Amino acid sequence: MGVTLRQLEIFLAVAETEHMTRASQKLSLSQSAASMAIAELEHQLNTPLFDRLGRRLVLNDRGRLLRPYATEALRVVKNAEMVMAKSGRKLVGELKVAASTTVGNYLLPYLLGAFAEKYPGVVVNLQVGNTEQVEAGILSGACDIGFTEGHTSHRNIETIPWLDDRLVVITAPRHPLSQKKTLTREDLESAKWIVREEGSGTEEILESNIFSQLKKFNVLLRLGHTEAIKKAVEAGLGVGCLSSLAVGREVEQGWLVQLPTPFLQLQRELLIVVHRGKDHTPLFKEFLAFCEHWKQGDVGGEKSGQPDAEEENF
């Protein structure tokens, strides 16, 4: 169906004035243009909309049925135009953000809180998943911007370096390895590991930087959430490897112990990911800039758990 907003506008003007000439004058149209628009509308809807009573055009039952829908359609468009016009002067709109588990649970709540405080007219929706799920959201267009712990090689995704992070090997205080001043590869080979599911950024680092250096490794459990891993490790089931952002509180309280592993390179970079075809709207640009300023500590909002490069405990 090819009904246009202009046709509905002319239809409502004729319904109000009950006269083609007065309706065309009201809309600054020629009478013939207005008549053609009504004729085309009636043709597209396959029904007459007016009774021709002398020189008057009076809505019939089908026209009366259409009138509230036409009114609502024009009202919605008018409101949309007003919102878009205001957005040129004031930052408003909805931003859809996707983040992998560590970033989404331990960093973004602070960043998004600071952003919402600065821009109360913006609604931010956050979805948390693993790195593969974030990439899928970006590629499908379901999300505007993503944050991941793992790298991507997809040609349609652009990555922007954001924050530095490091992984730490953890266990329960009563675990035998917690008493050792320095761990060896043999210790890690004999340990029972509790790790993230395949597709997560943390699991990717674990595979490439730890398991690749071991002759063997024993994965006891693969769990889909960081909190589940922490609880399992805390219960003494084995050892885990998680971001220092995620375990800072537990290590500080003594519920978990960070194991010394100086022979492992567990540094990584947290990334912002966007679709290469993404239109950089004013809201999108401002959010990107806000992320950079927040990284530098130039805006409000605590970067909870953000590791200090000088506080390595290895």
matplotlib code that plots the C-alpha trace (Angstrom):
import matplotlib.pyplot as plt

x = [0.0, 1.4, -0.6, 1.5, 1.5, 0.7, -2.4, -3.5, -2.9, -5.0, -7.7, -7.9, -8.1, -11.0, -12.7, -12.4, -13.4, -15.8, -14.7, -11.9, -11.1, -10.9, -8.8, -6.3, -6.1, -5.4, -2.5, -1.3, -2.1, -3.9, -7.4, -6.5, -3.5, -5.8, -8.5, -5.9, -4.5, -8.0, -8.8, -5.6, -6.1, -9.6, -8.2, -5.4, -7.9, -10.4, -13.3, -14.9, -14.2, -16.6, -20.3, -20.6, -23.5, -23.7, -20.5, -19.8, -17.6, -18.8, -17.1, -19.0, -18.7, -15.4, -13.9, -15.0, -13.2, -10.0, -10.0, -8.6, -5.9, -4.8, -4.8, -2.7, -0.2, 0.3, 0.6, 3.3, 5.3, 5.0, 6.3, 9.1, 10.1, 10.0, 12.2, 14.7, 14.8, 15.4, 18.2, 20.1, 20.3, 20.1, 21.5, 18.5, 17.8, 18.4, 21.8, 22.1, 25.3, 26.6, 29.4, 31.3, 31.0, 33.9, 33.4, 29.6, 29.5, 32.5, 33.2, 30.2, 27.8, 30.0, 30.6, 26.9, 25.8, 28.1, 26.9, 23.2, 23.8, 25.4, 22.8, 19.4, 17.6, 19.5, 18.3, 21.1, 20.2, 23.0, 23.2, 25.8, 27.1, 30.4, 32.6, 31.0, 27.5, 28.7, 30.1, 26.8, 24.9, 27.2, 27.0, 23.2, 22.7, 20.9, 23.6, 25.2, 28.5, 30.2, 32.9, 34.9, 37.8, 38.8, 40.0, 37.9, 39.0, 35.7, 36.2, 33.0, 34.0, 36.3, 38.1, 39.2, 41.7, 40.2, 41.6, 44.4, 43.4, 45.2, 44.2, 45.1, 45.2, 43.1, 42.3, 40.7, 42.8, 42.8, 43.9, 47.5, 48.7, 47.8, 50.7, 53.4, 55.5, 56.1, 54.2, 55.7, 54.2, 54.0, 51.7, 49.4, 49.4, 48.3, 45.7, 42.0, 40.8, 37.4, 37.1, 34.7, 32.8, 34.2, 33.6, 34.5, 37.4, 38.8, 38.7, 40.6, 43.4, 43.5, 43.9, 46.6, 48.6, 48.3, 47.2, 49.4, 52.5, 51.4, 52.0, 48.6, 45.7, 42.7, 39.5, 37.1, 34.3, 33.3, 30.9, 29.1, 29.5, 32.3, 30.5, 29.9, 33.6, 34.5, 32.1, 33.3, 37.0, 36.1, 34.5, 37.9, 37.0, 40.1, 41.9, 40.6, 41.8, 39.8, 40.2, 41.6, 38.6, 36.4, 38.2, 39.6, 37.0, 37.3, 41.1, 41.0, 38.6, 40.7, 38.0, 40.3, 44.1, 45.9, 48.6, 52.1, 52.7, 55.6, 56.2, 52.8, 51.9, 48.4, 48.0, 45.3, 43.4, 39.8, 38.3, 35.4, 33.9, 31.6, 30.3, 32.3, 29.1, 27.8, 26.5, 28.2, 25.3, 25.8, 24.8, 27.2, 30.1, 29.5, 29.4, 32.7, 34.2, 32.8, 34.4, 37.8, 37.4, 36.3, 39.4, 41.5, 39.6, 38.3, 34.6, 32.7, 32.1, 34.4, 36.4, 35.8, 38.5, 40.5, 44.0, 47.0, 49.9, 52.2, 50.2, 51.2, 51.3, 53.4]
y = [0.0, 3.4, 5.8, 8.9, 11.3, 14.1, 12.3, 11.8, 15.5, 16.5, 14.0, 15.6, 19.1, 18.2, 16.4, 19.5, 22.1, 19.9, 21.7, 20.9, 24.6, 25.7, 22.6, 23.3, 27.0, 25.9, 23.7, 26.1, 23.6, 23.9, 22.5, 20.0, 18.7, 18.3, 16.5, 14.2, 13.3, 12.4, 10.4, 8.5, 7.8, 6.4, 4.3, 2.9, 2.1, 0.8, 2.7, 6.2, 8.3, 11.2, 11.7, 14.5, 16.6, 19.5, 21.4, 19.8, 16.8, 15.0, 12.0, 8.7, 5.7, 4.6, 8.1, 8.4, 5.1, 6.4, 9.8, 8.8, 6.7, 9.5, 11.9, 9.6, 9.0, 12.7, 13.3, 10.6, 12.1, 15.6, 14.4, 12.6, 15.8, 17.8, 15.2, 15.2, 19.0, 19.1, 16.5, 19.0, 21.2, 18.7, 15.1, 12.7, 9.3, 5.6, 3.9, 0.1, -1.2, -4.7, -5.9, -9.0, -10.2, -8.5, -5.1, -5.3, -6.3, -4.6, -1.4, -0.2, 0.3, 3.1, 4.6, 4.4, 5.9, 8.9, 9.2, 9.1, 11.7, 14.0, 13.3, 12.6, 12.7, 9.6, 6.0, 3.4, -0.3, -2.7, -6.3, -8.6, -11.7, -13.2, -11.8, -13.9, -12.6, -9.0, -9.4, -11.0, -8.0, -5.5, -7.4, -7.7, -4.0, -4.9, -3.0, 0.4, -0.2, -3.1, -3.7, -6.9, -8.6, -10.6, -9.7, -10.0, -10.6, -10.0, -7.6, -5.6, -4.9, -2.0, -2.3, 0.7, 0.1, 1.2, 0.0, -2.3, -5.3, -8.3, -11.8, -13.4, -17.0, -17.6, -20.3, -20.7, -19.9, -23.5, -24.9, -26.4, -24.1, -21.0, -21.7, -21.6, -18.5, -19.3, -21.6, -23.8, -25.0, -28.5, -27.0, -25.7, -28.9, -30.9, -28.4, -28.8, -25.8, -24.0, -21.8, -19.7, -21.2, -21.2, -17.9, -15.7, -13.3, -14.7, -18.2, -17.0, -15.6, -18.7, -21.0, -18.9, -17.7, -20.5, -23.8, -23.4, -23.4, -26.5, -30.1, -31.0, -29.3, -30.6, -28.6, -29.7, -27.2, -24.8, -22.2, -19.4, -16.7, -15.1, -15.1, -18.9, -19.4, -17.4, -19.3, -22.7, -21.6, -20.2, -23.6, -25.2, -27.1, -25.9, -22.9, -20.3, -17.4, -14.2, -10.5, -8.6, -6.3, -9.2, -10.6, -7.5, -7.5, -11.2, -11.1, -8.0, -9.8, -12.9, -15.1, -15.8, -15.9, -14.6, -17.0, -15.8, -16.7, -14.5, -16.8, -16.0, -13.0, -12.2, -8.6, -7.9, -4.9, -4.2, -3.1, -0.9, -2.6, -1.0, -1.9, -0.3, 0.8, 2.4, 6.0, 8.2, 10.2, 13.1, 10.7, 8.0, 10.4, 11.9, 8.5, 7.5, 10.7, 10.1, 6.7, 8.2, 11.0, 8.4, 6.3, 9.4, 10.1, 13.4, 12.7, 11.5, 7.9, 5.5, 3.0, 0.4, -2.3, -0.7, -2.2, 0.0, -1.1, -0.5, -2.8, -6.2, -8.8, -11.4]
z = [0.0, -1.0, 1.2, 1.9, 4.8, 2.4, 1.2, 4.8, 5.5, 2.5, 3.6, 7.1, 5.7, 3.4, 6.2, 8.4, 5.8, 3.8, 0.7, -1.8, -2.5, 1.1, 2.0, -0.9, 0.2, 3.8, 2.6, -0.1, -2.9, -6.2, -6.1, -8.8, -6.8, -3.7, -5.8, -7.3, -3.9, -2.6, -5.7, -5.5, -1.8, -2.5, -5.2, -3.0, -0.2, -2.8, -1.2, -1.4, 1.7, 1.1, 0.2, -2.4, -1.1, -3.6, -3.1, 0.2, 0.8, 3.9, 5.4, 4.9, 7.3, 5.7, 5.9, 9.6, 10.2, 8.6, 10.3, 13.7, 12.2, 9.9, 12.8, 14.9, 12.1, 11.5, 15.3, 15.6, 12.7, 14.1, 17.5, 15.8, 13.9, 17.2, 19.0, 16.1, 16.0, 19.8, 19.4, 17.4, 20.5, 23.3, 23.4, 23.5, 22.2, 22.9, 22.7, 22.6, 24.2, 24.3, 26.5, 27.4, 31.0, 32.7, 31.1, 31.4, 35.0, 36.6, 34.5, 32.5, 35.4, 36.6, 33.1, 32.1, 35.4, 34.9, 31.3, 32.3, 35.0, 32.4, 29.7, 31.4, 28.0, 26.8, 27.5, 27.5, 27.2, 28.2, 27.1, 28.7, 27.0, 25.9, 23.1, 20.4, 21.4, 21.4, 17.9, 16.7, 18.1, 16.4, 13.0, 13.1, 14.0, 17.2, 19.2, 18.4, 20.2, 22.0, 24.6, 24.5, 26.2, 23.1, 19.7, 16.5, 13.0, 11.3, 8.4, 9.2, 12.8, 13.7, 17.1, 19.2, 22.0, 25.3, 28.7, 29.9, 31.9, 33.4, 34.3, 37.6, 38.6, 41.8, 44.2, 47.7, 50.8, 51.8, 48.5, 48.6, 45.8, 47.9, 50.2, 47.5, 47.1, 43.4, 41.1, 38.4, 35.2, 36.8, 39.5, 36.8, 34.9, 37.9, 39.0, 38.3, 36.3, 36.4, 33.3, 31.2, 28.3, 24.8, 23.0, 25.9, 25.8, 29.1, 27.8, 24.7, 26.8, 29.0, 26.0, 24.3, 27.2, 29.8, 28.4, 25.3, 27.7, 29.5, 28.5, 29.8, 31.6, 33.4, 32.9, 35.7, 34.9, 32.2, 33.5, 31.7, 34.3, 36.2, 39.5, 39.2, 38.6, 41.7, 43.9, 42.6, 43.2, 46.6, 47.5, 46.9, 43.7, 41.8, 40.3, 38.0, 35.9, 35.8, 35.3, 38.2, 37.8, 38.7, 41.8, 43.5, 46.3, 47.0, 47.1, 49.3, 51.7, 51.8, 50.2, 47.2, 46.8, 43.8, 42.9, 41.8, 38.1, 36.9, 33.9, 32.4, 30.3, 31.2, 30.1, 27.7, 26.2, 26.5, 23.2, 21.9, 18.8, 16.2, 12.8, 10.0, 8.4, 11.5, 11.1, 13.7, 15.0, 17.5, 20.4, 19.2, 18.8, 22.3, 23.9, 22.2, 23.4, 26.9, 27.0, 26.2, 28.8, 31.4, 30.6, 31.3, 34.5, 33.1, 34.0, 37.1, 37.9, 39.7, 37.6, 40.2, 40.3, 37.5, 38.0, 38.5, 36.3, 39.3, 41.6, 40.1, 42.8, 40.9]

ax = plt.figure().add_subplot(projection="3d")
ax.plot(x, y, z, "-o")
ax.set_aspect("equal")
plt.show()
